[in-house]
Amino acid sequence: MARKYSRKASADVERAMKKRKAGTLRSGRSKKKVKSRKQAIAIGLSEARAKGRKVPKKGAKKRKTAKKRKTAKKR
């Protein structure tokens, strides 16, 4: 099976994770400190995308769960 992310993209994510652990990773315009592991990974991947690394496109938002909730309310 082919790699999902390039090695360079993995290195970008690793760099973001190390910054988060050190407490220096900041997010977006608000420049708030990142505490979440998932958010650090997302920042690393977005940086990799900006550099043109091999990273899959962002996934579509999960709409199935919202659809299930609507049908459950009708019942």
PDB file of N, CA, C and O in Angstrom:
ATOM      1  N   MET A   1       0.838  -1.187   0.000  1.00  0.00           N
ATOM      2  CA  MET A   1       0.000   0.000   0.000  1.00  0.00           C
ATOM      3  C   MET A   1       0.880   1.247   0.000  1.00  0.00           C
ATOM      4  O   MET A   1       1.908   1.296   0.676  1.00  0.00           O
ATOM      5  N   ALA A   2       0.472   2.231  -0.751  1.00  0.00           N
ATOM      6  CA  ALA A   2       1.251   3.469  -0.877  1.00  0.00           C
ATOM      7  C   ALA A   2       1.143   4.302   0.393  1.00  0.00           C
ATOM      8  O   ALA A   2       0.181   4.198   1.154  1.00  0.00           O
ATOM      9  N   ARG A   3       2.160   5.131   0.595  1.00  0.00           N
ATOM     10  CA  ARG A   3       2.148   6.028   1.763  1.00  0.00           C
ATOM     11  C   ARG A   3       1.054   7.065   1.603  1.00  0.00           C
ATOM     12  O   ARG A   3       0.822   7.572   0.505  1.00  0.00           O
ATOM     13  N   LYS A   4       0.379   7.379   2.703  1.00  0.00           N
ATOM     14  CA  LYS A   4      -0.681   8.383   2.674  1.00  0.00           C
ATOM     15  C   LYS A   4      -0.081   9.786   2.661  1.00  0.00           C
ATOM     16  O   LYS A   4      -0.568  10.675   1.963  1.00  0.00           O
ATOM     17  N   TYR A   5       0.987   9.974   3.446  1.00  0.00           N
ATOM     18  CA  TYR A   5       1.676  11.265   3.540  1.00  0.00           C
ATOM     19  C   TYR A   5       3.126  11.078   3.133  1.00  0.00           C
ATOM     20  O   TYR A   5       3.683   9.993   3.302  1.00  0.00           O
ATOM     21  N   SER A   6       3.746  12.125   2.599  1.00  0.00           N
ATOM     22  CA  SER A   6       5.164  12.043   2.251  1.00  0.00           C
ATOM     23  C   SER A   6       5.995  12.113   3.531  1.00  0.00           C
ATOM     24  O   SER A   6       5.499  12.520   4.581  1.00  0.00           O
ATOM     25  N   ARG A   7       7.245  11.718   3.436  1.00  0.00           N
ATOM     26  CA  ARG A   7       8.132  11.762   4.607  1.00  0.00           C
ATOM     27  C   ARG A   7       8.346  13.204   5.072  1.00  0.00           C
ATOM     28  O   ARG A   7       8.443  13.466   6.271  1.00  0.00           O
ATOM     29  N   LYS A   8       8.417  14.126   4.128  1.00  0.00           N
ATOM     30  CA  LYS A   8       8.601  15.548   4.469  1.00  0.00           C
ATOM     31  C   LYS A   8       7.370  16.086   5.204  1.00  0.00           C
ATOM     32  O   LYS A   8       7.496  16.893   6.125  1.00  0.00           O
ATOM     33  N   ALA A   9       6.177  15.633   4.792  1.00  0.00           N
ATOM     34  CA  ALA A   9       4.942  16.055   5.468  1.00  0.00           C
ATOM     35  C   ALA A   9       4.941  15.532   6.899  1.00  0.00           C
ATOM     36  O   ALA A   9       4.537  16.234   7.826  1.00  0.00           O
ATOM     37  N   SER A  10       5.394  14.299   7.071  1.00  0.00           N
ATOM     38  CA  SER A  10       5.494  13.722   8.415  1.00  0.00           C
ATOM     39  C   SER A  10       6.457  14.522   9.275  1.00  0.00           C
ATOM     40  O   SER A  10       6.227  14.702  10.471  1.00  0.00           O
ATOM     41  N   ALA A  11       7.523  14.995   8.676  1.00  0.00           N
ATOM     42  CA  ALA A  11       8.503  15.808   9.401  1.00  0.00           C
ATOM     43  C   ALA A  11       7.887  17.148   9.822  1.00  0.00           C
ATOM     44  O   ALA A  11       8.178  17.648  10.908  1.00  0.00           O
ATOM     45  N   ASP A  12       7.042  17.727   8.972  1.00  0.00           N
ATOM     46  CA  ASP A  12       6.355  18.978   9.312  1.00  0.00           C
ATOM     47  C   ASP A  12       5.408  18.780  10.488  1.00  0.00           C
ATOM     48  O   ASP A  12       5.321  19.631  11.374  1.00  0.00           O
ATOM     49  N   VAL A  13       4.701  17.654  10.493  1.00  0.00           N
ATOM     50  CA  VAL A  13       3.789  17.346  11.592  1.00  0.00           C
ATOM     51  C   VAL A  13       4.592  17.132  12.877  1.00  0.00           C
ATOM     52  O   VAL A  13       4.212  17.609  13.946  1.00  0.00           O
ATOM     53  N   GLU A  14       5.698  16.413  12.756  1.00  0.00           N
ATOM     54  CA  GLU A  14       6.546  16.155  13.921  1.00  0.00           C
ATOM     55  C   GLU A  14       7.075  17.468  14.509  1.00  0.00           C
ATOM     56  O   GLU A  14       7.138  17.627  15.728  1.00  0.00           O
ATOM     57  N   ARG A  15       7.448  18.397  13.644  1.00  0.00           N
ATOM     58  CA  ARG A  15       7.945  19.701  14.083  1.00  0.00           C
ATOM     59  C   ARG A  15       6.863  20.448  14.870  1.00  0.00           C
ATOM     60  O   ARG A  15       7.139  21.055  15.905  1.00  0.00           O
ATOM     61  N   ALA A  16       5.617  20.393  14.357  1.00  0.00           N
ATOM     62  CA  ALA A  16       4.489  21.054  15.033  1.00  0.00           C
ATOM     63  C   ALA A  16       4.222  20.401  16.384  1.00  0.00           C
ATOM     64  O   ALA A  16       3.908  21.093  17.353  1.00  0.00           O
ATOM     65  N   MET A  17       4.342  19.080  16.459  1.00  0.00           N
ATOM     66  CA  MET A  17       4.119  18.365  17.719  1.00  0.00           C
ATOM     67  C   MET A  17       5.172  18.746  18.759  1.00  0.00           C
ATOM     68  O   MET A  17       4.858  18.906  19.939  1.00  0.00           O
ATOM     69  N   LYS A  18       6.413  18.889  18.319  1.00  0.00           N
ATOM     70  CA  LYS A  18       7.482  19.280  19.245  1.00  0.00           C
ATOM     71  C   LYS A  18       7.270  20.701  19.756  1.00  0.00           C
ATOM     72  O   LYS A  18       7.528  20.993  20.923  1.00  0.00           O
ATOM     73  N   LYS A  19       6.795  21.590  18.865  1.00  0.00           N
ATOM     74  CA  LYS A  19       6.500  22.967  19.272  1.00  0.00           C
ATOM     75  C   LYS A  19       5.371  22.990  20.300  1.00  0.00           C
ATOM     76  O   LYS A  19       5.406  23.753  21.265  1.00  0.00           O
ATOM     77  N   ARG A  20       4.362  22.133  20.072  1.00  0.00           N
ATOM     78  CA  ARG A  20       3.241  22.068  21.024  1.00  0.00           C
ATOM     79  C   ARG A  20       3.727  21.597  22.391  1.00  0.00           C
ATOM     80  O   ARG A  20       3.339  22.146  23.422  1.00  0.00           O
ATOM     81  N   LYS A  21       4.572  20.586  22.388  1.00  0.00           N
ATOM     82  CA  LYS A  21       5.101  20.040  23.635  1.00  0.00           C
ATOM     83  C   LYS A  21       5.929  21.085  24.383  1.00  0.00           C
ATOM     84  O   LYS A  21       5.914  21.146  25.613  1.00  0.00           O
ATOM     85  N   ALA A  22       6.645  21.899  23.623  1.00  0.00           N
ATOM     86  CA  ALA A  22       7.457  22.956  24.235  1.00  0.00           C
ATOM     87  C   ALA A  22       6.602  24.145  24.670  1.00  0.00           C
ATOM     88  O   ALA A  22       7.052  24.991  25.444  1.00  0.00           O
ATOM     89  N   GLY A  23       5.362  24.205  24.166  1.00  0.00           N
ATOM     90  CA  GLY A  23       4.443  25.283  24.539  1.00  0.00           C
ATOM     91  C   GLY A  23       4.594  26.531  23.700  1.00  0.00           C
ATOM     92  O   GLY A  23       4.185  27.614  24.119  1.00  0.00           O
ATOM     93  N   THR A  24       5.184  26.393  22.503  1.00  0.00           N
ATOM     94  CA  THR A  24       5.398  27.560  21.650  1.00  0.00           C
ATOM     95  C   THR A  24       4.528  27.556  20.394  1.00  0.00           C
ATOM     96  O   THR A  24       4.599  28.484  19.589  1.00  0.00           O
ATOM     97  N   LEU A  25       3.706  26.514  20.223  1.00  0.00           N
ATOM     98  CA  LEU A  25       2.862  26.434  19.029  1.00  0.00           C
ATOM     99  C   LEU A  25       1.631  27.321  19.210  1.00  0.00           C
ATOM    100  O   LEU A  25       0.912  27.213  20.203  1.00  0.00           O
ATOM    101  N   ARG A  26       1.404  28.194  18.235  1.00  0.00           N
ATOM    102  CA  ARG A  26       0.270  29.124  18.288  1.00  0.00           C
ATOM    103  C   ARG A  26      -0.603  28.886  17.060  1.00  0.00           C
ATOM    104  O   ARG A  26      -0.126  28.407  16.031  1.00  0.00           O
ATOM    105  N   SER A  27      -1.891  29.225  17.180  1.00  0.00           N
ATOM    106  CA  SER A  27      -2.799  28.943  16.069  1.00  0.00           C
ATOM    107  C   SER A  27      -3.433  30.204  15.506  1.00  0.00           C
ATOM    108  O   SER A  27      -3.766  31.130  16.245  1.00  0.00           O
ATOM    109  N   GLY A  28      -3.593  30.226  14.201  1.00  0.00           N
ATOM    110  CA  GLY A  28      -4.370  31.222  13.479  1.00  0.00           C
ATOM    111  C   GLY A  28      -4.133  32.674  13.818  1.00  0.00           C
ATOM    112  O   GLY A  28      -3.062  33.064  14.285  1.00  0.00           O
ATOM    113  N   ARG A  29      -5.166  33.467  13.570  1.00  0.00           N
ATOM    114  CA  ARG A  29      -5.057  34.913  13.798  1.00  0.00           C
ATOM    115  C   ARG A  29      -5.048  35.266  15.273  1.00  0.00           C
ATOM    116  O   ARG A  29      -4.433  36.253  15.676  1.00  0.00           O
ATOM    117  N   SER A  30      -5.733  34.460  16.084  1.00  0.00           N
ATOM    118  CA  SER A  30      -5.845  34.779  17.503  1.00  0.00           C
ATOM    119  C   SER A  30      -4.517  34.551  18.244  1.00  0.00           C
ATOM    120  O   SER A  30      -4.294  35.102  19.322  1.00  0.00           O
ATOM    121  N   LYS A  31      -3.659  33.746  17.658  1.00  0.00           N
ATOM    122  CA  LYS A  31      -2.350  33.409  18.242  1.00  0.00           C
ATOM    123  C   LYS A  31      -2.484  32.780  19.625  1.00  0.00           C
ATOM    124  O   LYS A  31      -1.627  32.968  20.488  1.00  0.00           O
ATOM    125  N   LYS A  32      -3.573  32.028  19.828  1.00  0.00           N
ATOM    126  CA  LYS A  32      -3.753  31.329  21.103  1.00  0.00           C
ATOM    127  C   LYS A  32      -2.849  30.102  21.127  1.00  0.00           C
ATOM    128  O   LYS A  32      -2.550  29.509  20.091  1.00  0.00           O
ATOM    129  N   LYS A  33      -2.422  29.738  22.332  1.00  0.00           N
ATOM    130  CA  LYS A  33      -1.543  28.584  22.498  1.00  0.00           C
ATOM    131  C   LYS A  33      -2.323  27.303  22.204  1.00  0.00           C
ATOM    132  O   LYS A  33      -3.447  27.133  22.678  1.00  0.00           O
ATOM    133  N   VAL A  34      -1.727  26.407  21.425  1.00  0.00           N
ATOM    134  CA  VAL A  34      -2.359  25.141  21.069  1.00  0.00           C
ATOM    135  C   VAL A  34      -2.095  24.134  22.178  1.00  0.00           C
ATOM    136  O   VAL A  34      -0.948  23.909  22.564  1.00  0.00           O
ATOM    137  N   LYS A  35      -3.174  23.525  22.693  1.00  0.00           N
ATOM    138  CA  LYS A  35      -3.044  22.519  23.746  1.00  0.00           C
ATOM    139  C   LYS A  35      -3.416  21.135  23.236  1.00  0.00           C
ATOM    140  O   LYS A  35      -2.938  20.127  23.757  1.00  0.00           O
ATOM    141  N   SER A  36      -4.266  21.084  22.219  1.00  0.00           N
ATOM    142  CA  SER A  36      -4.786  19.825  21.696  1.00  0.00           C
ATOM    143  C   SER A  36      -3.784  19.153  20.752  1.00  0.00           C
ATOM    144  O   SER A  36      -3.170  19.803  19.906  1.00  0.00           O
ATOM    145  N   ARG A  37      -3.637  17.843  20.920  1.00  0.00           N
ATOM    146  CA  ARG A  37      -2.762  17.049  20.061  1.00  0.00           C
ATOM    147  C   ARG A  37      -3.300  17.038  18.632  1.00  0.00           C
ATOM    148  O   ARG A  37      -2.538  17.173  17.675  1.00  0.00           O
ATOM    149  N   LYS A  38      -4.604  16.879  18.496  1.00  0.00           N
ATOM    150  CA  LYS A  38      -5.230  16.836  17.167  1.00  0.00           C
ATOM    151  C   LYS A  38      -5.048  18.158  16.429  1.00  0.00           C
ATOM    152  O   LYS A  38      -4.809  18.178  15.222  1.00  0.00           O
ATOM    153  N   GLN A  39      -5.163  19.256  17.164  1.00  0.00           N
ATOM    154  CA  GLN A  39      -5.016  20.566  16.542  1.00  0.00           C
ATOM    155  C   GLN A  39      -3.576  20.763  16.061  1.00  0.00           C
ATOM    156  O   GLN A  39      -3.347  21.352  15.005  1.00  0.00           O
ATOM    157  N   ALA A  40      -2.612  20.271  16.837  1.00  0.00           N
ATOM    158  CA  ALA A  40      -1.201  20.375  16.442  1.00  0.00           C
ATOM    159  C   ALA A  40      -0.948  19.595  15.150  1.00  0.00           C
ATOM    160  O   ALA A  40      -0.223  20.057  14.269  1.00  0.00           O
ATOM    161  N   ILE A  41      -1.548  18.416  15.048  1.00  0.00           N
ATOM    162  CA  ILE A  41      -1.404  17.603  13.836  1.00  0.00           C
ATOM    163  C   ILE A  41      -2.015  18.336  12.643  1.00  0.00           C
ATOM    164  O   ILE A  41      -1.434  18.359  11.558  1.00  0.00           O
ATOM    165  N   ALA A  42      -3.186  18.933  12.847  1.00  0.00           N
ATOM    166  CA  ALA A  42      -3.862  19.668  11.769  1.00  0.00           C
ATOM    167  C   ALA A  42      -3.030  20.853  11.297  1.00  0.00           C
ATOM    168  O   ALA A  42      -2.968  21.135  10.100  1.00  0.00           O
ATOM    169  N   ILE A  43      -2.395  21.543  12.230  1.00  0.00           N
ATOM    170  CA  ILE A  43      -1.540  22.678  11.873  1.00  0.00           C
ATOM    171  C   ILE A  43      -0.337  22.192  11.070  1.00  0.00           C
ATOM    172  O   ILE A  43       0.032  22.813  10.074  1.00  0.00           O
ATOM    173  N   GLY A  44       0.275  21.091  11.493  1.00  0.00           N
ATOM    174  CA  GLY A  44       1.415  20.517  10.780  1.00  0.00           C
ATOM    175  C   GLY A  44       1.044  20.119   9.360  1.00  0.00           C
ATOM    176  O   GLY A  44       1.807  20.357   8.424  1.00  0.00           O
ATOM    177  N   LEU A  45      -0.137  19.507   9.199  1.00  0.00           N
ATOM    178  CA  LEU A  45      -0.585  19.089   7.865  1.00  0.00           C
ATOM    179  C   LEU A  45      -0.897  20.285   6.982  1.00  0.00           C
ATOM    180  O   LEU A  45      -0.601  20.264   5.788  1.00  0.00           O
ATOM    181  N   SER A  46      -1.491  21.327   7.553  1.00  0.00           N
ATOM    182  CA  SER A  46      -1.804  22.501   6.736  1.00  0.00           C
ATOM    183  C   SER A  46      -0.533  23.215   6.293  1.00  0.00           C
ATOM    184  O   SER A  46      -0.471  23.755   5.189  1.00  0.00           O
ATOM    185  N   GLU A  47       0.488  23.216   7.164  1.00  0.00           N
ATOM    186  CA  GLU A  47       1.785  23.792   6.771  1.00  0.00           C
ATOM    187  C   GLU A  47       2.400  22.977   5.641  1.00  0.00           C
ATOM    188  O   GLU A  47       2.975  23.531   4.704  1.00  0.00           O
ATOM    189  N   ALA A  48       2.273  21.648   5.740  1.00  0.00           N
ATOM    190  CA  ALA A  48       2.803  20.771   4.689  1.00  0.00           C
ATOM    191  C   ALA A  48       2.089  21.019   3.366  1.00  0.00           C
ATOM    192  O   ALA A  48       2.721  21.040   2.310  1.00  0.00           O
ATOM    193  N   ARG A  49       0.761  21.208   3.425  1.00  0.00           N
ATOM    194  CA  ARG A  49      -0.013  21.502   2.204  1.00  0.00           C
ATOM    195  C   ARG A  49       0.454  22.812   1.579  1.00  0.00           C
ATOM    196  O   ARG A  49       0.584  22.921   0.360  1.00  0.00           O
ATOM    197  N   ALA A  50       0.704  23.803   2.430  1.00  0.00           N
ATOM    198  CA  ALA A  50       1.142  25.111   1.930  1.00  0.00           C
ATOM    199  C   ALA A  50       2.494  25.015   1.241  1.00  0.00           C
ATOM    200  O   ALA A  50       2.770  25.765   0.304  1.00  0.00           O
ATOM    201  N   LYS A  51       3.343  24.092   1.700  1.00  0.00           N
ATOM    202  CA  LYS A  51       4.662  23.907   1.095  1.00  0.00           C
ATOM    203  C   LYS A  51       4.597  23.020  -0.147  1.00  0.00           C
ATOM    204  O   LYS A  51       5.597  22.865  -0.848  1.00  0.00           O
ATOM    205  N   GLY A  52       3.426  22.434  -0.427  1.00  0.00           N
ATOM    206  CA  GLY A  52       3.263  21.594  -1.617  1.00  0.00           C
ATOM    207  C   GLY A  52       3.683  20.156  -1.409  1.00  0.00           C
ATOM    208  O   GLY A  52       4.021  19.465  -2.370  1.00  0.00           O
ATOM    209  N   ARG A  53       3.667  19.694  -0.173  1.00  0.00           N
ATOM    210  CA  ARG A  53       4.022  18.299   0.116  1.00  0.00           C
ATOM    211  C   ARG A  53       2.870  17.368  -0.275  1.00  0.00           C
ATOM    212  O   ARG A  53       1.753  17.813  -0.540  1.00  0.00           O
ATOM    213  N   LYS A  54       3.171  16.055  -0.306  1.00  0.00           N
ATOM    214  CA  LYS A  54       2.154  15.072  -0.660  1.00  0.00           C
ATOM    215  C   LYS A  54       1.291  14.786   0.575  1.00  0.00           C
ATOM    216  O   LYS A  54       1.666  14.011   1.455  1.00  0.00           O
ATOM    217  N   VAL A  55       0.132  15.433   0.609  1.00  0.00           N
ATOM    218  CA  VAL A  55      -0.820  15.269   1.713  1.00  0.00           C
ATOM    219  C   VAL A  55      -2.205  15.166   1.100  1.00  0.00           C
ATOM    220  O   VAL A  55      -2.541  15.955   0.218  1.00  0.00           O
ATOM    221  N   PRO A  56      -3.026  14.207   1.546  1.00  0.00           N
ATOM    222  CA  PRO A  56      -4.382  14.115   0.987  1.00  0.00           C
ATOM    223  C   PRO A  56      -5.197  15.370   1.257  1.00  0.00           C
ATOM    224  O   PRO A  56      -4.913  16.111   2.198  1.00  0.00           O
ATOM    225  N   LYS A  57      -6.200  15.603   0.439  1.00  0.00           N
ATOM    226  CA  LYS A  57      -7.072  16.767   0.626  1.00  0.00           C
ATOM    227  C   LYS A  57      -7.825  16.634   1.938  1.00  0.00           C
ATOM    228  O   LYS A  57      -7.973  15.541   2.484  1.00  0.00           O
ATOM    229  N   LYS A  58      -8.299  17.774   2.433  1.00  0.00           N
ATOM    230  CA  LYS A  58      -9.081  17.753   3.664  1.00  0.00           C
ATOM    231  C   LYS A  58     -10.343  16.937   3.437  1.00  0.00           C
ATOM    232  O   LYS A  58     -10.966  17.049   2.381  1.00  0.00           O
ATOM    233  N   GLY A  59     -10.730  16.118   4.409  1.00  0.00           N
ATOM    234  CA  GLY A  59     -11.927  15.295   4.293  1.00  0.00           C
ATOM    235  C   GLY A  59     -13.182  16.121   4.369  1.00  0.00           C
ATOM    236  O   GLY A  59     -13.218  17.154   5.038  1.00  0.00           O
ATOM    237  N   ALA A  60     -14.221  15.666   3.677  1.00  0.00           N
ATOM    238  CA  ALA A  60     -15.513  16.363   3.745  1.00  0.00           C
ATOM    239  C   ALA A  60     -16.082  16.179   5.140  1.00  0.00           C
ATOM    240  O   ALA A  60     -15.872  15.145   5.774  1.00  0.00           O
ATOM    241  N   LYS A  61     -16.799  17.178   5.612  1.00  0.00           N
ATOM    242  CA  LYS A  61     -17.374  17.087   6.955  1.00  0.00           C
ATOM    243  C   LYS A  61     -18.374  15.946   7.004  1.00  0.00           C
ATOM    244  O   LYS A  61     -19.053  15.648   6.022  1.00  0.00           O
ATOM    245  N   LYS A  62     -18.448  15.329   8.143  1.00  0.00           N
ATOM    246  CA  LYS A  62     -19.352  14.190   8.327  1.00  0.00           C
ATOM    247  C   LYS A  62     -20.793  14.688   8.360  1.00  0.00           C
ATOM    248  O   LYS A  62     -21.196  15.384   9.292  1.00  0.00           O
ATOM    249  N   ARG A  63     -21.545  14.335   7.362  1.00  0.00           N
ATOM    250  CA  ARG A  63     -22.932  14.776   7.293  1.00  0.00           C
ATOM    251  C   ARG A  63     -23.883  13.653   7.665  1.00  0.00           C
ATOM    252  O   ARG A  63     -25.061  13.898   7.921  1.00  0.00           O
ATOM    253  N   LYS A  64     -23.390  12.437   7.699  1.00  0.00           N
ATOM    254  CA  LYS A  64     -24.243  11.299   8.012  1.00  0.00           C
ATOM    255  C   LYS A  64     -24.828  11.430   9.414  1.00  0.00           C
ATOM    256  O   LYS A  64     -26.010  11.157   9.624  1.00  0.00           O
ATOM    257  N   THR A  65     -24.007  11.846  10.368  1.00  0.00           N
ATOM    258  CA  THR A  65     -24.482  11.942  11.744  1.00  0.00           C
ATOM    259  C   THR A  65     -25.560  13.008  11.872  1.00  0.00           C
ATOM    260  O   THR A  65     -26.534  12.818  12.601  1.00  0.00           O
ATOM    261  N   ALA A  66     -25.398  14.118  11.177  1.00  0.00           N
ATOM    262  CA  ALA A  66     -26.400  15.178  11.206  1.00  0.00           C
ATOM    263  C   ALA A  66     -27.699  14.682  10.558  1.00  0.00           C
ATOM    264  O   ALA A  66     -28.795  15.006  11.015  1.00  0.00           O
ATOM    265  N   LYS A  67     -27.560  13.908   9.513  1.00  0.00           N
ATOM    266  CA  LYS A  67     -28.724  13.370   8.821  1.00  0.00           C
ATOM    267  C   LYS A  67     -29.473  12.403   9.733  1.00  0.00           C
ATOM    268  O   LYS A  67     -30.703  12.399   9.774  1.00  0.00           O
ATOM    269  N   LYS A  68     -28.708  11.576  10.473  1.00  0.00           N
ATOM    270  CA  LYS A  68     -29.318  10.621  11.391  1.00  0.00           C
ATOM    271  C   LYS A  68     -30.091  11.357  12.487  1.00  0.00           C
ATOM    272  O   LYS A  68     -31.180  10.936  12.875  1.00  0.00           O
ATOM    273  N   ARG A  69     -29.522  12.454  12.981  1.00  0.00           N
ATOM    274  CA  ARG A  69     -30.193  13.219  14.034  1.00  0.00           C
ATOM    275  C   ARG A  69     -31.517  13.782  13.553  1.00  0.00           C
ATOM    276  O   ARG A  69     -32.500  13.777  14.294  1.00  0.00           O
ATOM    277  N   LYS A  70     -31.552  14.269  12.316  1.00  0.00           N
ATOM    278  CA  LYS A  70     -32.781  14.833  11.763  1.00  0.00           C
ATOM    279  C   LYS A  70     -33.860  13.766  11.651  1.00  0.00           C
ATOM    280  O   LYS A  70     -35.017  14.009  11.993  1.00  0.00           O
ATOM    281  N   THR A  71     -33.483  12.586  11.172  1.00  0.00           N
ATOM    282  CA  THR A  71     -34.461  11.516  11.021  1.00  0.00           C
ATOM    283  C   THR A  71     -34.925  11.003  12.390  1.00  0.00           C
ATOM    284  O   THR A  71     -36.072  10.579  12.531  1.00  0.00           O
ATOM    285  N   ALA A  72     -34.052  11.037  13.389  1.00  0.00           N
ATOM    286  CA  ALA A  72     -34.425  10.588  14.737  1.00  0.00           C
ATOM    287  C   ALA A  72     -35.423  11.544  15.363  1.00  0.00           C
ATOM    288  O   ALA A  72     -36.311  11.105  16.094  1.00  0.00           O
ATOM    289  N   LYS A  73     -35.304  12.850  15.094  1.00  0.00           N
ATOM    290  CA  LYS A  73     -36.221  13.847  15.645  1.00  0.00           C
ATOM    291  C   LYS A  73     -37.622  13.691  15.061  1.00  0.00           C
ATOM    292  O   LYS A  73     -38.610  13.923  15.758  1.00  0.00           O
ATOM    293  N   LYS A  74     -37.721  13.301  13.794  1.00  0.00           N
ATOM    294  CA  LYS A  74     -39.006  13.172  13.134  1.00  0.00           C
ATOM    295  C   LYS A  74     -39.813  12.018  13.700  1.00  0.00           C
ATOM    296  O   LYS A  74     -41.043  12.059  13.692  1.00  0.00           O
ATOM    297  N   ARG A  75     -39.135  10.991  14.191  1.00  0.00           N
ATOM    298  CA  ARG A  75     -39.827   9.798  14.691  1.00  0.00           C
ATOM    299  C   ARG A  75     -40.527  10.022  15.973  1.00  0.00           C
ATOM    300  O   ARG A  75     -41.149   9.102  16.506  1.00  0.00           O
TER     301      ARG A  75
END
